[in-house]
Amino acid sequence: MSERQKFEKLPKIKELYADCIDVQGINVNWGEVLGIEEDDKATAYEASACDKCGAIFVISGGHGGEPHKDLDSSGETTCDGYVSAAEGPMMSYHYPVKLDGTAEDAARKIAHLPLCVIEWPNGGYSLALTGGGMDLSWEICEAFMHLGQLPPVHFRPPRMADELTPRRAHVLSAYLKSCSVQAKRARYAAKDARATRKWYAERAKKEKKRA
């Protein structure tokens, strides 16, 4: 099993957290916020695979585009395969995500998807698309799953012309779990709001009696 295939396997839904189910895309000007090795700038980490042996490299935006053997700092490989350059985010949005590891680890887990990981100066993280031209909600939802999170409800998986594969069926089941969790939270919030309204009404009634 290659390094990429190891991470392509989707996790079990019961193992995913619900920290990101309310996440939505946030507009951003990447030209203003990204910078390589600048303390006050964000950094994009993107995974690129060697086109010959499949080894994965996590590269910050603007780097890469070299032979495998030149990127391998260990100097132990003679592979002359090519590793594409990391172009960074292509669309003007980012999607906050909670990680349980480093940005490099996260980027490696989504190497097969058209997304990169953004590390912000304040220590937060986001996902960003490295490609566009179509609705990539399926891919965004899957990326959150690989990082241990249920998919955000905002990204509704679209109906595609091809069949519902077992992989997409699993993503859809995780998305439905997100909807269920969000609905449960909404029910509790509504219950609390009704209790608050009742509390105010009873207090007003008591004050009227005292007047």
C-alpha positions as CSV (number, residue, x, y, z in Angstrom):
1,M,0.0,0.0,0.0
2,S,1.4,3.4,-1.0
3,E,1.6,6.4,1.3
4,R,-1.3,8.0,-0.6
5,Q,-3.5,4.9,-0.5
6,K,-3.0,4.7,3.2
7,F,-4.6,8.1,3.7
8,E,-7.3,7.6,1.1
9,K,-9.3,5.3,3.3
10,L,-12.1,7.1,4.9
11,P,-12.5,7.0,8.7
12,K,-15.4,5.6,10.5
13,I,-18.2,8.1,11.1
14,K,-18.4,7.3,14.9
15,E,-14.7,8.4,15.2
16,L,-15.4,11.9,13.8
17,Y,-16.0,15.0,16.0
18,A,-18.6,17.7,15.4
19,D,-16.4,20.8,16.1
20,C,-16.7,22.0,12.5
21,I,-20.3,21.3,11.4
22,D,-21.2,25.0,11.4
23,V,-18.1,26.1,9.4
24,Q,-18.8,28.3,6.3
25,G,-16.4,29.7,3.7
26,I,-14.7,33.0,4.6
27,N,-13.7,35.4,1.9
28,V,-10.0,36.2,1.8
29,N,-7.4,38.0,-0.4
30,W,-4.6,35.5,-0.5
31,G,-2.2,38.0,-2.0
32,E,-2.4,40.0,1.3
33,V,-2.3,37.2,3.9
34,L,0.1,34.6,2.5
35,G,3.9,34.8,2.9
36,I,6.7,32.3,3.0
37,E,8.6,32.3,6.3
38,E,7.1,35.6,7.4
39,D,5.9,35.7,11.0
40,D,2.9,38.0,10.3
41,K,1.7,36.0,7.3
42,A,-0.2,32.7,6.8
43,T,1.5,29.7,5.3
44,A,-0.1,27.2,2.8
45,Y,1.0,23.6,3.1
46,E,0.2,21.4,0.0
47,A,1.0,17.8,-0.6
48,S,2.5,16.8,-3.9
49,A,3.4,13.2,-4.9
50,C,6.4,12.1,-7.0
51,D,5.1,11.1,-10.4
52,K,7.4,8.0,-10.5
53,C,7.4,6.4,-7.1
54,G,4.4,8.1,-5.4
55,A,6.3,9.5,-2.4
56,I,4.5,12.4,-0.9
57,F,6.1,15.7,-0.1
58,V,4.4,18.5,1.9
59,I,5.5,21.8,0.4
60,S,4.8,25.4,1.3
61,G,3.3,27.6,-1.4
62,G,5.8,28.6,-4.1
63,H,8.1,25.6,-3.5
64,G,8.5,22.3,-5.3
65,G,8.7,21.8,-9.1
66,E,11.8,19.7,-8.7
67,P,13.1,16.1,-9.1
68,H,12.4,13.8,-6.2
69,K,16.1,13.3,-5.4
70,D,16.6,17.1,-5.1
71,L,13.8,17.5,-2.7
72,D,14.7,14.6,-0.5
73,S,16.9,16.1,2.3
74,S,18.1,12.7,3.4
75,G,20.0,12.2,0.2
76,E,19.2,8.5,0.3
77,T,17.2,8.3,-2.9
78,T,18.1,8.3,-6.6
79,C,14.5,8.6,-7.8
80,D,14.4,10.9,-10.8
81,G,10.7,11.4,-10.7
82,Y,9.2,14.9,-10.7
83,V,7.3,16.6,-7.8
84,S,5.0,19.3,-8.9
85,A,5.2,22.8,-7.5
86,A,2.8,23.8,-4.7
87,E,0.7,26.6,-6.2
88,G,-1.3,27.2,-3.0
89,P,-5.0,28.3,-2.8
90,M,-6.8,29.1,-6.0
91,M,-10.2,30.2,-4.8
92,S,-10.8,33.3,-2.6
93,Y,-12.2,31.4,0.4
94,H,-10.9,29.4,3.4
95,Y,-12.7,27.0,5.7
96,P,-11.6,26.9,9.3
97,V,-10.8,23.5,10.7
98,K,-9.6,22.1,14.0
99,L,-6.6,19.9,13.8
100,D,-5.1,17.4,16.3
101,G,-1.7,17.5,14.7
102,T,0.5,19.8,12.6
103,A,-0.4,21.5,9.3
104,E,2.1,19.2,7.5
105,D,0.4,16.1,8.9
106,A,-3.0,17.4,7.8
107,A,-1.8,18.2,4.3
108,R,-0.4,14.7,4.0
109,K,-3.8,13.2,4.9
110,I,-5.5,15.1,2.1
111,A,-2.8,14.6,-0.5
112,H,-5.3,13.0,-3.0
113,L,-7.7,15.9,-2.7
114,P,-7.6,19.4,-4.4
115,L,-7.1,21.3,-1.1
116,C,-4.2,22.6,1.0
117,V,-3.9,23.5,4.7
118,I,-3.5,27.1,5.8
119,E,-1.6,27.9,9.1
120,W,-2.5,31.3,10.4
121,P,-0.1,33.5,12.6
122,N,-2.5,33.2,15.5
123,G,-2.2,29.4,15.5
124,G,-5.5,28.6,13.8
125,Y,-5.9,26.4,10.7
126,S,-8.1,26.4,7.6
127,L,-8.6,24.4,4.4
128,A,-8.4,26.1,1.0
129,L,-9.1,24.8,-2.5
130,T,-6.2,24.4,-4.9
131,G,-8.5,24.0,-7.9
132,G,-11.9,25.1,-9.1
133,G,-14.2,25.2,-12.1
134,M,-16.9,23.0,-10.6
135,D,-18.7,22.3,-7.3
136,L,-16.1,20.6,-5.1
137,S,-18.3,20.2,-2.0
138,W,-17.8,16.4,-2.1
139,E,-14.0,16.9,-1.8
140,I,-14.3,19.6,0.9
141,C,-16.6,17.3,3.0
142,E,-14.1,14.4,2.5
143,A,-11.2,16.5,3.5
144,F,-12.8,17.4,6.8
145,M,-13.4,13.7,7.4
146,H,-9.8,12.8,6.9
147,L,-8.9,15.4,9.5
148,G,-11.2,13.8,12.1
149,Q,-14.2,16.1,11.7
150,L,-17.8,15.6,10.5
151,P,-18.4,17.6,7.3
152,P,-19.8,21.2,7.6
153,V,-23.5,21.3,6.9
154,H,-22.9,24.4,4.7
155,F,-21.3,22.2,2.0
156,R,-24.3,20.3,0.6
157,P,-22.9,17.4,-1.6
158,P,-24.3,18.0,-5.1
159,R,-26.0,15.5,-7.3
160,M,-23.5,14.4,-10.0
161,A,-24.1,12.7,-13.4
162,D,-22.2,9.5,-12.3
163,E,-23.4,6.9,-9.8
164,L,-23.3,7.1,-6.1
165,T,-20.1,5.2,-5.3
166,P,-19.5,3.5,-1.9
167,R,-17.0,6.3,-1.2
168,R,-19.5,9.1,-1.8
169,A,-22.2,7.1,0.0
170,H,-19.9,7.1,3.1
171,V,-19.3,10.9,2.8
172,L,-23.0,11.4,2.5
173,S,-23.7,9.4,5.6
174,A,-21.2,11.5,7.5
175,Y,-22.9,14.7,6.1
176,L,-26.3,13.4,7.3
177,K,-24.8,12.8,10.8
178,S,-23.7,16.5,10.8
179,C,-27.3,17.5,9.9
180,S,-28.6,15.3,12.8
181,V,-26.2,16.9,15.3
182,Q,-27.0,20.4,14.1
183,A,-30.7,19.7,14.3
184,K,-30.4,18.3,17.9
185,R,-28.5,21.4,18.9
186,A,-31.2,23.6,17.3
187,R,-33.9,21.8,19.3
188,Y,-32.0,22.3,22.5
189,A,-31.5,26.0,21.7
190,A,-35.2,26.4,20.9
191,K,-36.1,24.7,24.1
192,D,-33.9,27.0,26.1
193,A,-35.3,30.1,24.2
194,R,-38.9,29.0,25.1
195,A,-37.8,28.6,28.7
196,T,-36.3,32.1,28.7
197,R,-39.5,33.6,27.3
198,K,-41.5,31.8,30.0
199,W,-39.1,33.1,32.6
200,Y,-39.6,36.7,31.5
201,A,-43.4,36.3,31.3
202,E,-43.5,34.9,34.9
203,R,-41.3,37.7,36.2
204,A,-43.4,40.3,34.6
205,K,-46.5,38.7,36.0
206,K,-45.0,38.7,39.6
207,E,-44.0,42.4,39.2
208,K,-47.5,43.3,38.1
209,K,-49.0,41.7,41.2
210,R,-46.6,43.6,43.5
211,A,-47.4,46.9,41.9
